[in-house]
Amino acid sequence: MDILAHGLWAGLGVRWLARRRPVTRPQAVAAVTLSVLPDLAHLTPLLVWAVFGDGSARILLDYAVALPGDEPAMPFWVGEAAHHLHCIPHSALIAGAATLLLWPWRRRVGLALAGWWLHIVIDVFTHSADFYPVPVFYPITQQGFDGLAWNTPWFMALNYLAIALAAWRLRRRSGAPSRSG
């Protein structure tokens, strides 16, 4: 799924949860942040290369929107680091280990971890084998599940329609006045 949609779904989830129990602003921000972070982490090596090496902002942008196999040319270390920084935060094994390590503090970090887990679960089903499959069992394997590519036009339209409907329902059920009346 695209980065914006990850953040919107996490934000809707936080809003839904906040109707059932107290959610602090830092918890909400952490949940949304961890819901988008897995897709931003792998850009770090390109950013480092752009700032301190021969890379550029244009190459960073080209990489961010490239289809698999159409990524711009870059040094080996940049490509490898970007690949592994994509795999690490998309791995259920890594997220599981982090969750177990942080379990004693679950009341403080549980919602943030839920944002991360939401990202992984959504991506498993919205990335195809041809479009950055999610290596959910990394580092054991880099194989991913062959789901539906999130950038399929009809799916993107349906996804954003679902986000809009979910937001409308949450707003309507919260008793907030509508803008039209």
N, C-alpha and C positions, 0 to 999 in steps of 0.2 A: 504494500500500500504506500501511497505517497506520504511524505513527511507531514504535510498540512492535515491530511485526513487522520493520521495517527494522533496528532495533537487534539483535533476536534473530538474524536471518539473518546480519548482519555478525559478531556474536559467535560464531556457529557456524562461519562461514568462518575466523575467526581461530583458533578452537580446532582446526579441521581442519588449517590451515596449520602451527600450532605443533607438530603431530605429525610434520611433515616437515622443519622447519627452525626455528632459534631465533626466537622472537618476544618482544620485550621488553614489559613492562607498558605503558610509554608508547605504543608502537606499537599495541598492542591497543586502548587507550583512544582513541587518535586515529582509528583505523579505525572504531570503533563511533560515535564522535562525528560524524565526517564522513558516516556513513551515515544519521544522523537530522537533521543540521543543515539540509539543504535544505527540510525541512518545518517547521522552527522559524524560519528566517530571515525569512519573510514575516510573522511575527507581531510583529516588531520595531516597525514604525510604529504598530501598535495599542497596543503596550505604552508607547511614547513618548507617544501621545495619552492613554492612561489615566493615566499618571503626571504629565504636565505640562500636560494640556489638559482637555477636558470629557468624555473617554472614561471608561470604567470597567472594572473586572475582569469584570463581567458581559458587557459588549459583547465583550471579548477572548475569553471563553469561548464566547459565541454565535457569533462568527466562526469559531473553531477547529473547531466541529462543524457549521457551516452547509452546506447543500447549495448548489451554484451557483445564484445568483439569489436566494437567501434570506439573504444576508449582512445583518447589521444596518446601519442607516444610519450613515454616517461621513463626515467631510469628504473632499472630492475628493482632497486631497494624501495622506491616509491610504490611501484605496483604491488610488490609482495607485502609491504607494510599495510597498504590500503586493503588488500585482500584479507589479511588476518584481522585487521581492525573492523572488517565487516563481519567476519565469522564469529569473533569472540562475543560481541553483545547480542548476536542472534542465536546463540547456542543455549538450549534448555539445560544442558549440563553445567555450563558456566553460571547461568542464572540460578539454577538449583543449588550450586555450591555457595553462591553469594547469599541466597535466601537462608540456607542452613547456618552460615556464619553469622548472619544478622538476626537470626531467630530470637535471641534473647531481647532484642530491641524492636520486636515486631510492631508494638503499639506506636512507635515513633516512625519507623521506616516502612511499615507494611503497605501503606497506600502507594508510596513511591515504587516499591517493588512490584506492586500490582500493575502500575503503568508500564514497567519493563516487560512483565509477563504478557500483558495485553498486546504489546508490540510483537512479541515473538509469535503468539498464537495467531494473530491476524496475518502476519507475514507468511507463516507456514502455508496458509491456504490461498494467499494472494500473490504468490511468486511462482512462476512456472519454471520448468527445467531449463527453458531458453532465456529466462529473464531473472537472473540472480536468485537461484533457488536457495532457500534458507537452510543453512547447515545446522540443523537443530541438534545434532549429536556431535558437533565439533568439540574437541579435537580428535575424537575417535574416528570420525569420517567427515569429509567435506561434502558428502552427498546431501541433496535436499529433496524435499517432497515436490512432486510435479503438480502444482496447483494452477489456478487461473491467474494469468498475468494481470496485475492491478492496473496496468496502463492500457488495457483493452478499452476502447472508447465507451462501449455500452456499459461495461462494468463501472467505469469511473462515474458515468452519469447516474447509474443506479446507486452507487455508494454515496455520492453527495446528496442525492434525493433522500436516501435513508437517514443521513446525518441531519438534513433539514427537517424531516418529519420527526425524528427523535427530539430535536431541539424544540420544535413546536409543541410536541406533547408534554415535554418537561415544563415548558413555560406555561402551557394551558393548565396543567395539573397543579402548578404551584400557586395558582390564583393570581398571577401577575396580569395586570391589565394589558390587553392587546393594543397595538399602535393604531388600529383602525377604529377602535371604539372605546 
